[in-house]
Amino acid sequence: METAFSFALPPAVIAVAAVLGAILAAIVPTALYLYVEPRGRRQWAVTGDNPDTRRAPALVRLTAWLSFAVGQLAVPWLFVPVVCGVLFFLQLRLGFGRPVGMGVTLAVGIAGLVQSIVSLRLLPLGVRMLARDPKLAARAASRARWHAMASAGVLGAMLALGWAIATIPSFVHPWLRAALVFTALRPVAAYAAVCLLHAALLGRCAGLLEGEGKKR
């Protein structure tokens, strides 16, 4: 006799949780932005402007804030490779490990570790943008392309793995499927999508920063 157990939260509860989560996630980047942004305004002053009121373009400020928002995940995001490491160990310990399942777990864990390292680098990037660092203007375009390619590759890989796990019953162990998808694979894919958006904004900022630099 087969039994099934399913539990689903009401849509209203999910919506409230999402809103509260977004508000909490915005506290640190907003506070950091409000601390850094006024101190970089003088760097954006040009002839005839009031240095005390001059501000970076809206696109630059938005991209800097998003850099802070993603950058705050540098340490908490280590949870992803830790979870993957635990799942990898359990597969070995409990004796149901398969080469494919272990390979998928390892790949997702490495992707999460790389994302954590990249997150740490986004914090100084946001500061340099608001401070109008001339070196950043010259490197922003290449950095945006690299971030876009890396994020697109991770996102594509996670979507492909998610599709395979969902449609091929024998691809990984059912227990591993439930644990890996919700704790690591989907978060890594969501992070990659946000980083892809950040790379697109940074690419737009590259030309803007170069143009602003010629006005000085």
C-alpha positions as CSV (number, residue, x, y, z in Angstrom):
1,M,0.0,0.0,0.0
2,E,1.4,3.4,-1.1
3,T,0.9,6.5,0.9
4,A,1.7,10.0,0.0
5,F,2.2,13.0,2.2
6,S,2.2,16.6,0.9
7,F,2.2,19.8,2.7
8,A,1.6,23.2,1.1
9,L,1.5,26.6,2.7
10,P,-1.4,28.9,1.9
11,P,-0.5,31.5,-0.9
12,A,-1.1,34.3,1.6
13,V,1.5,32.9,4.0
14,I,4.0,32.5,1.2
15,A,3.4,36.1,0.0
16,V,3.8,37.6,3.4
17,A,7.0,35.5,4.0
18,A,8.4,36.7,0.7
19,V,7.7,40.3,1.5
20,L,9.3,40.1,4.9
21,G,12.2,38.2,3.5
22,A,12.8,40.9,0.9
23,I,12.6,43.7,3.5
24,L,15.1,41.9,5.8
25,A,17.4,41.3,2.8
26,A,17.3,45.0,1.9
27,I,18.3,46.3,5.3
28,V,22.1,45.7,5.0
29,P,22.6,46.9,1.4
30,T,20.5,49.9,2.0
31,A,22.4,50.9,5.1
32,L,25.7,50.4,3.4
33,Y,24.5,52.4,0.4
34,L,23.3,55.3,2.5
35,Y,26.7,55.4,4.2
36,V,28.9,55.2,1.1
37,E,26.8,57.1,-1.5
38,P,27.0,60.6,0.1
39,R,30.7,60.3,0.5
40,G,31.2,59.7,-3.2
41,R,29.1,62.6,-4.5
42,R,32.0,65.0,-4.7
43,Q,33.7,62.6,-7.1
44,W,30.8,63.1,-9.6
45,A,31.0,66.9,-9.6
46,V,31.8,68.6,-12.9
47,T,32.3,72.3,-13.8
48,G,29.3,74.3,-12.7
49,D,27.9,71.7,-10.4
50,N,27.5,72.0,-6.7
51,P,29.7,69.2,-5.3
52,D,27.4,68.8,-2.3
53,T,24.4,67.9,-4.4
54,R,25.9,66.2,-7.4
55,R,25.1,62.5,-7.4
56,A,26.0,59.5,-9.5
57,P,23.6,58.5,-12.3
58,A,20.6,56.5,-11.3
59,L,21.8,53.4,-13.2
60,V,25.1,53.5,-11.3
61,R,23.4,53.9,-8.0
62,L,21.0,51.0,-8.7
63,T,23.9,48.7,-9.8
64,A,25.9,49.7,-6.7
65,W,23.0,48.9,-4.4
66,L,22.5,45.5,-6.1
67,S,26.2,44.9,-5.7
68,F,25.7,45.4,-1.9
69,A,22.6,43.2,-1.9
70,V,24.3,40.3,-3.5
71,G,27.6,40.9,-1.7
72,Q,26.0,40.5,1.7
73,L,25.5,36.8,0.8
74,A,29.2,36.1,0.7
75,V,29.3,34.4,4.1
76,P,25.7,33.0,4.4
77,W,26.0,31.5,0.9
78,L,28.6,29.1,2.3
79,F,25.6,27.2,3.6
80,V,25.1,25.8,0.0
81,P,28.5,24.0,-0.3
82,V,28.2,22.9,3.3
83,V,24.8,21.3,2.6
84,C,26.2,19.7,-0.6
85,G,29.2,18.4,1.4
86,V,26.8,16.8,4.0
87,L,24.7,15.2,1.2
88,F,27.8,13.9,-0.4
89,F,29.0,12.4,2.9
90,L,25.5,10.8,3.5
91,Q,25.5,9.2,0.1
92,L,28.8,7.5,1.0
93,R,27.9,6.7,4.5
94,L,24.4,5.3,3.9
95,G,25.5,3.3,0.9
96,F,23.0,4.6,-1.7
97,G,25.5,6.8,-3.5
98,R,25.5,6.7,-7.3
99,P,28.2,8.3,-9.5
100,V,25.7,10.6,-11.2
101,G,24.1,11.7,-7.9
102,M,27.5,12.3,-6.3
103,G,28.7,14.2,-9.3
104,V,25.6,16.4,-9.3
105,T,26.0,17.1,-5.6
106,L,29.7,18.0,-6.0
107,A,29.0,20.2,-9.0
108,V,26.2,22.2,-7.2
109,G,28.5,22.6,-4.2
110,I,31.4,23.9,-6.2
111,A,29.0,26.3,-8.0
112,G,27.8,27.6,-4.6
113,L,31.4,28.0,-3.4
114,V,32.3,30.0,-6.5
115,Q,29.2,32.2,-6.0
116,S,30.2,32.9,-2.4
117,I,33.7,34.1,-3.6
118,V,32.2,36.2,-6.3
119,S,29.7,37.8,-3.8
120,L,32.6,39.0,-1.6
121,R,34.1,40.8,-4.6
122,L,30.9,42.7,-5.3
123,L,31.0,44.7,-2.1
124,P,34.2,46.7,-3.0
125,L,32.8,46.9,-6.6
126,G,29.8,48.8,-5.3
127,V,32.0,51.2,-3.3
128,R,34.2,51.8,-6.3
129,M,31.2,52.6,-8.5
130,L,29.9,55.2,-6.1
131,A,33.4,56.6,-5.7
132,R,33.8,56.9,-9.4
133,D,37.0,54.9,-9.5
134,P,38.7,55.7,-12.9
135,K,40.2,52.2,-13.0
136,L,36.8,50.6,-12.8
137,A,35.5,52.6,-15.8
138,A,38.2,51.0,-17.9
139,R,37.5,47.4,-16.6
140,A,33.7,47.5,-16.1
141,A,32.9,46.2,-19.6
142,S,35.2,43.2,-19.5
143,R,34.1,42.4,-15.9
144,A,30.5,42.6,-16.9
145,R,31.1,40.2,-19.8
146,W,32.9,37.7,-17.6
147,H,30.2,37.8,-14.9
148,A,27.5,37.4,-17.6
149,M,29.1,34.4,-19.2
150,A,29.8,32.7,-15.8
151,S,26.3,33.4,-14.5
152,A,24.7,32.3,-17.7
153,G,26.7,29.1,-17.7
154,V,25.8,28.3,-14.0
155,L,22.1,29.1,-14.6
156,G,22.0,26.9,-17.8
157,A,23.6,24.0,-15.9
158,M,21.3,24.3,-12.9
159,L,18.2,24.4,-15.2
160,A,19.4,21.4,-17.1
161,L,20.1,19.5,-13.9
162,G,16.8,20.5,-12.5
163,W,15.0,19.3,-15.6
164,A,16.9,16.0,-15.6
165,I,16.2,15.4,-11.9
166,A,12.5,16.2,-12.4
167,T,11.9,14.2,-15.5
168,I,14.2,11.2,-15.2
169,P,13.2,9.1,-12.1
170,S,16.5,7.1,-12.1
171,F,18.8,10.1,-12.6
172,V,19.4,10.5,-8.8
173,H,18.1,8.8,-5.7
174,P,14.6,10.1,-4.7
175,W,15.8,11.1,-1.2
176,L,18.7,13.1,-2.8
177,R,16.3,14.7,-5.3
178,A,14.1,16.1,-2.5
179,A,17.1,17.3,-0.4
180,L,19.2,18.7,-3.2
181,V,16.7,20.6,-5.3
182,F,15.3,22.8,-2.5
183,T,18.4,23.4,-0.4
184,A,21.0,23.9,-3.1
185,L,20.1,23.6,-6.7
186,R,17.2,26.1,-6.9
187,P,19.0,28.7,-4.7
188,V,22.1,28.5,-6.9
189,A,20.0,28.9,-10.0
190,A,18.2,31.9,-8.4
191,Y,21.5,33.5,-7.4
192,A,22.9,33.0,-11.0
193,A,19.8,34.8,-12.4
194,V,20.3,37.8,-10.1
195,C,24.0,37.9,-11.0
196,L,23.1,37.8,-14.7
197,L,20.9,40.8,-14.1
198,H,23.7,42.5,-12.2
199,A,26.1,41.8,-15.1
200,A,23.7,43.4,-17.6
201,L,23.4,46.5,-15.5
202,L,27.2,46.7,-15.0
203,G,27.6,46.4,-18.8
204,R,25.3,49.4,-19.2
205,C,27.2,51.3,-16.6
206,A,30.5,50.7,-18.4
207,G,29.7,53.0,-21.2
208,L,28.1,55.5,-18.9
209,L,31.2,55.6,-16.6
210,E,33.5,56.0,-19.6
211,G,31.3,58.9,-20.9
212,E,31.2,60.6,-17.5
213,G,35.0,60.2,-17.2
214,K,35.5,62.3,-20.3
215,K,33.6,65.2,-18.7
216,R,36.1,65.6,-15.9
